[in-house]
Amino acid sequence: MTNPPQHRQRFNLALLFALALPLLAQASEPLPSWNEGPTKKSIIEFVQAVTDQSSKDFVKPAERIAVFDNDGTLWSEQPAYFELLFAFDEVKRTAPQHPEWKTTQPFKAVLENDHKALAASGMDGLLKIVGATHTGMTTEAFDDYAKTWLSQARHPKTGKPYTEMIFQPMLEMLDYLRSQDFKTYIVSGGDTAFMRAFAEKVYGIPPEQVIGTTFITSFQFKDGKASIVRTPKLAHNDDGPGKPESIDAVIGRRPILAFGNSDGDLQMLQWTAAGSGKRFMGLVHHTDAKREWAYDRKSDIGRLDKALDEANSRGWTVVDMASEWRRIYPFESPATEQVQ
């Protein structure tokens, strides 16, 4: 006769196992924050095709290169690029060391929160601000400034740290790709050093796999201490055609998957698409004014116009955030899945 305590123990274990099955299934399901539909299906089918050794589309692990833009693709970019907001705050923080800024544009506009005057300064003004806040210091010092700002600054709309304004569906995609022996890179117009300050902790992407805009640096050895100093001279603008150029120079392999969100990513997608074999090109389309922002062709930030036309004409994947993402940010509760 079965011992009652043992019987109850086996029953409890069986019950726990039965209750855990749905959770285990959910955990093993790729892309849980993506609604069922053509985009999620196409991503999974692509990954399965290139990782199946019996498939004609099989790609060796060493060649499974995936590249992602950062601003607007992996995290939000409104109401302004987050790195630019960092630069504005750095102007205010270091203003006591530069009394001339009180009467010199565009710094005067930043200090007085004069958005009209700042806009009038144009791209030249923004480059002056970035140069003043990103160079003239060691790489270690800049990394410290960036990490300090990221730990303290809060997004004006949500009140969340900027490192929480990341897209949960894209985090899942990064994890899914890496679980299938893909190597994931950031290829963005942002400053490489700024993105390296958070990319590994936030995205799981190590510093050596972060490619961005760079300044010329200078090695110095002074008083027995070695350092690398960031100079104001631009080395490489990693936007538009600069993206495939840096991919070729740094990675040395053509990606088989590329994701962006704006016209600045068009050439990166074109470069990826031009390779042989099965390819995946994707665009994040910001269509959710309620949970994030809705913008594309006429936006001053993250404009998606020519790339959208080419994606539609060439059959690239365009992700409609409003209908295809169950949630935008990790701190949100998933929305009820929508019927496609």
FENCORNOR-V299733 format. One record per run of one state. SS is the DSSP state (alpha for helix, beta for strand, coil for the rest). FROM is the first residue (numbers start at 1). TO is the last residue. If there is no record, write none. Layout:
SS	FROM	TO
SS	FROM	TO
This chain:
coil	1	3
alpha	4	28
coil	29	33
beta	34	34
coil	35	37
alpha	38	51
coil	52	60
alpha	61	63
coil	64	64
beta	65	68
coil	69	70
beta	71	71
coil	72	74
beta	75	75
coil	76	81
alpha	82	97
coil	98	98
alpha	99	103
coil	104	106
alpha	107	111
coil	112	114
alpha	115	134
coil	135	136
beta	137	138
alpha	139	152
coil	153	153
beta	154	154
coil	155	160
beta	161	161
alpha	162	164
coil	165	165
beta	166	167
alpha	168	179
coil	180	182
beta	183	191
alpha	192	196
coil	197	198
alpha	199	203
coil	204	206
alpha	207	209
beta	210	222
coil	223	224
beta	225	236
coil	237	240
alpha	241	251
coil	252	256
beta	257	260
coil	261	262
alpha	263	273
coil	274	279
beta	280	285
coil	286	286
beta	287	287
coil	288	293
beta	294	294
coil	295	305
alpha	306	314
coil	315	316
beta	317	320
alpha	321	324
beta	325	325
coil	326	328
beta	329	329
coil	330	340
